[in-house]
Amino acid sequence: MSRESVFALKPRGIGELLDLTFRIFRHRFALFATVGVLIAGMGNVAGLGMQLFLYSGDSALDPNADPFRFMIAFYSVLPVFMVVYLLIYSTGAVVMFSVVRGVITGHETGWKEALTAGWRRVPSMLFTAILSWIVIVFGMFLCLLPGLVAAILFALAVPVAFLESRSPFSALGRSVELIRSRGPRGLGSGNNSVRVLVIGLVTLVVWYALNVFASIPQAAAMYIGMSSQGLEMTPIGPSPLPMVWMLPLHLLGAIVQGLFIGITLIPWAVLYFDIRVRHEGLDMEEKIYNLRSQAPGGD
């Protein structure tokens, strides 16, 4: 099977989109795994920093002695952690989306070139992610369904912010346009909302299973520690084991999670290109561009 037939720009069904996701992931596994480990590692450091802020120093809070004050402190620092994590995630997404675009269009690139060419899009992607999450979380509080609808309609917002160099509000609107206004309106497999829902559920199940797998060493160590000595207070909160044991376990879990983070990002870029091919003739645009580039004196 030729490379053209595997990765080419062409319309695909849901099963083919998922298959293409894993093919691209395997094709550039070393790069996706490296970037994913960096994302997970830095995210883990940010999470530990949040715990350190809550549990150490003169302002240390005991959730058992004063749960109300602890919850106030927790939800006060949580937005800062989310912004830091989304910044890390957006920076990694620049590389992954750029690589997916290169694989599908036949112009593959390395992580350095991808980051050098795309790092200016990180602020827009970050604010796009923040805005979409605010709407989704607010919708989740309104009986869940509005949040689910928002999550479906904004599923392509962050990829669009990068791939089309759009501002946050423009990226959100473009995501809604691609998902609502392209393709059939029924509940068949061609409906983009249905495709987002199926792809999201599959990637969520895979991601959850990998998270469970990654947490096995930490869970086993915590069970053994709880059985032998109970909890002890550490600078990052109550723990069944000393930090000298828990920190390596946190790191190991982050590495295992990071190896497969690409699976949660690749399908949204793949779906974006599929919608553009199906309903906006992106494949023809690419062919015309390539022909002009190959022609003598072409731009």
C-alpha positions in Angstrom: 0.0 0.0 0.0 1.5 3.3 -1.1 2.0 6.3 1.2 -0.4 8.3 -0.9 -3.3 5.8 -0.3 -2.7 5.7 3.4 -2.4 9.4 4.3 -3.8 11.3 1.3 -6.4 14.0 1.6 -9.7 12.2 0.9 -13.1 11.7 2.5 -13.2 9.0 5.2 -15.8 7.3 7.4 -15.7 7.3 11.2 -13.8 4.0 11.3 -11.3 5.2 8.7 -10.7 8.4 10.6 -9.9 6.4 13.8 -7.7 4.1 11.8 -5.9 7.1 10.2 -5.4 8.5 13.7 -3.5 5.4 14.9 -1.6 5.1 11.6 -0.3 8.7 11.9 0.5 8.0 15.6 2.6 5.0 14.7 4.1 6.7 11.7 5.6 9.5 13.9 5.5 7.7 17.2 8.9 8.9 18.4 8.0 12.5 17.9 4.5 12.2 19.4 5.8 10.3 22.4 8.6 12.7 23.1 6.3 15.8 22.9 3.6 13.9 24.9 6.1 13.0 27.7 7.1 16.6 27.9 3.5 17.8 28.1 2.7 15.2 30.8 5.9 15.8 32.7 5.4 19.6 32.9 1.8 19.2 33.7 2.7 16.8 36.5 5.2 19.4 37.9 2.5 22.0 37.7 0.1 19.7 39.6 2.7 19.0 42.3 3.4 22.7 42.5 -0.3 23.3 43.2 -0.3 20.7 46.0 2.9 22.1 47.4 1.3 25.6 47.6 -1.8 24.2 49.4 -0.1 21.9 51.9 3.3 23.6 52.7 4.4 26.7 54.6 2.6 28.8 57.1 -0.5 28.8 55.0 -0.8 24.9 55.1 -4.4 23.8 55.1 -5.8 20.6 56.6 -8.8 19.4 54.6 -10.0 17.3 57.5 -9.8 20.1 60.2 -11.1 22.9 58.0 -12.7 21.6 54.8 -14.5 24.8 53.9 -11.3 26.9 54.0 -9.4 24.2 52.1 -12.0 24.2 49.3 -11.8 28.0 49.0 -8.1 27.8 48.7 -8.3 24.9 46.3 -10.7 26.6 43.9 -8.7 29.8 44.2 -5.6 28.2 42.9 -7.3 25.8 40.4 -7.8 28.5 37.6 -4.0 29.3 37.7 -3.2 25.6 37.4 -5.6 25.2 34.5 -4.1 28.2 32.6 -0.6 26.8 33.1 -1.7 23.3 32.0 -3.5 24.6 29.0 -0.4 26.7 28.1 1.7 23.5 28.2 -0.9 21.6 26.3 -1.3 24.3 23.6 2.5 24.5 23.0 2.6 20.7 22.5 -0.4 20.8 20.3 1.4 23.3 18.0 3.9 20.6 17.2 1.4 17.7 17.0 -1.0 19.6 14.7 1.8 20.8 12.5 3.1 17.2 12.2 -0.4 15.8 11.4 -0.8 18.5 8.7 2.6 17.6 7.2 1.8 13.9 7.1 -1.6 14.3 5.5 -0.4 16.9 2.9 2.9 15.2 2.2 5.1 17.9 3.6 6.4 16.3 6.7 8.4 18.3 9.2 10.3 17.8 12.4 9.4 19.2 15.9 12.0 22.0 15.8 10.6 23.3 12.4 7.0 22.9 13.6 7.6 24.8 16.9 9.7 27.5 15.2 7.0 28.1 12.6 4.0 27.8 14.9 4.9 29.1 18.4 3.3 32.5 17.6 0.0 30.7 17.5 0.3 29.5 21.1 -1.4 32.5 22.7 -4.4 32.3 20.4 -4.7 28.6 21.0 -4.4 29.1 24.8 -7.2 31.7 24.9 -9.3 29.6 22.5 -9.0 26.7 24.9 -9.7 28.8 27.9 -12.9 30.3 26.4 -14.2 27.0 25.2 -13.6 25.4 28.6 -15.4 28.3 30.4 -18.4 27.7 28.2 -18.3 23.9 28.5 -17.9 24.0 32.3 -20.7 26.5 32.7 -22.9 24.4 30.5 -22.1 21.3 32.5 -23.5 23.0 35.6 -26.8 23.6 33.6 -28.0 20.0 33.7 -25.0 18.6 31.7 -26.6 18.7 28.2 -25.6 22.3 27.3 -22.0 21.5 28.2 -22.0 18.5 26.0 -23.4 20.5 23.1 -20.7 23.1 23.6 -18.0 20.5 23.8 -19.2 19.0 20.5 -19.5 22.4 18.7 -16.1 23.7 20.0 -14.2 20.4 19.4 -12.3 21.8 16.5 -11.7 25.3 17.9 -8.1 24.8 19.0 -7.0 23.0 15.8 -8.7 25.8 13.8 -6.9 28.5 15.8 -3.6 27.0 14.7 -4.3 25.5 11.2 -6.2 28.6 10.0 -4.3 31.2 12.1 -7.5 32.6 13.6 -8.2 34.6 16.7 -10.0 32.9 19.7 -13.5 34.1 18.9 -13.1 33.5 15.2 -11.8 30.0 15.9 -14.8 29.2 18.1 -17.2 30.5 15.4 -15.3 28.6 12.7 -15.5 25.3 14.7 -19.3 25.8 15.1 -19.5 26.5 11.3 -17.6 23.4 10.3 -19.5 21.0 12.6 -23.0 22.5 12.2 -23.1 23.8 8.6 -21.1 21.1 6.8 -22.5 17.7 5.9 -26.0 16.1 6.5 -28.2 17.3 9.4 -29.6 13.8 10.3 -28.3 11.5 13.0 -26.4 9.3 10.5 -22.7 8.6 10.5 -22.1 11.5 8.1 -23.3 14.1 10.6 -20.3 15.9 12.0 -21.8 16.2 15.5 -22.2 12.4 15.5 -18.6 11.9 14.3 -17.3 14.3 17.0 -19.2 12.4 19.7 -18.1 8.9 18.5 -14.4 10.0 18.1 -14.5 11.8 21.4 -15.9 8.7 23.2 -13.4 6.3 21.6 -10.4 8.6 22.4 -11.8 9.1 26.0 -12.1 5.4 26.6 -8.5 4.8 25.2 -7.2 7.7 27.3 -8.9 6.5 30.5 -7.6 3.0 30.0 -4.1 4.3 29.5 -4.4 6.5 32.6 -5.5 3.5 34.6 -2.6 1.5 33.3 -0.2 4.4 34.1 -1.5 4.6 37.7 -1.0 0.9 38.6 2.5 1.3 40.1 1.4 4.4 42.1 -1.8 2.7 43.3 0.0 -0.5 44.3 2.6 1.5 46.2 -0.1 3.5 48.0 -2.1 0.3 48.9 1.1 -1.3 50.4 1.9 1.9 52.3 -1.7 2.3 53.6 -1.7 -1.3 54.7 1.6 -1.0 56.6 1.7 2.5 58.1 -1.3 4.6 57.1 -1.1 8.2 55.8 1.6 10.6 56.7 1.7 14.3 56.0 4.2 15.4 53.3 4.8 18.8 51.6 2.4 17.7 48.9 -0.3 16.5 51.2 -1.3 13.2 52.9 0.6 10.3 51.5 1.0 6.6 52.4 4.7 6.8 51.4 7.5 9.3 51.8 8.1 11.8 49.0 11.3 10.0 48.1 9.1 7.2 46.9 6.1 9.1 45.7 7.9 11.6 43.4 9.5 8.8 41.2 6.1 7.1 41.0 4.5 10.4 39.9 7.2 10.8 37.3 6.7 7.2 36.0 3.0 7.7 35.7 3.5 11.0 33.8 5.9 9.3 31.4 3.5 6.4 30.6 0.6 8.9 30.1 2.7 11.1 27.9 3.6 8.3 25.5 0.0 8.3 24.4 -1.2 11.9 24.7 -0.9 12.2 20.9 -4.0 9.9 20.6 -6.1 12.7 22.2 -4.9 15.4 19.8 -4.4 13.8 16.4 -8.0 12.8 15.7 -9.2 16.5 15.9 -6.7 17.6 13.3 -7.7 14.5 11.2 -11.4 15.3 11.4 -10.7 19.0 10.6 -9.0 18.0 7.3 -11.7 15.5 6.5 -14.5 18.1 6.8 -12.5 20.5 4.7 -12.0 17.8 2.0 -15.6 16.7 2.0 -17.3 20.0 1.9 -14.7 22.7 0.9 -12.5 21.0 -1.7 -9.3 21.3 0.3 -7.8 18.3 -1.6 -8.3 20.2 -4.9 -6.7 23.3 -3.4 -3.7 21.3 -2.3 -3.3 19.7 -5.8 -3.5 23.1 -7.5 -1.0 24.5 -5.1 1.4 21.6 -5.6 1.1 21.8 -9.4 1.8 25.6 -9.3 4.8 24.9 -7.1 6.2 22.3 -9.5 5.6 24.4 -12.6 8.6 26.3 -14.0 8.6 29.8 -12.4 5.8 28.8 -10.1 5.3 30.6 -6.8 
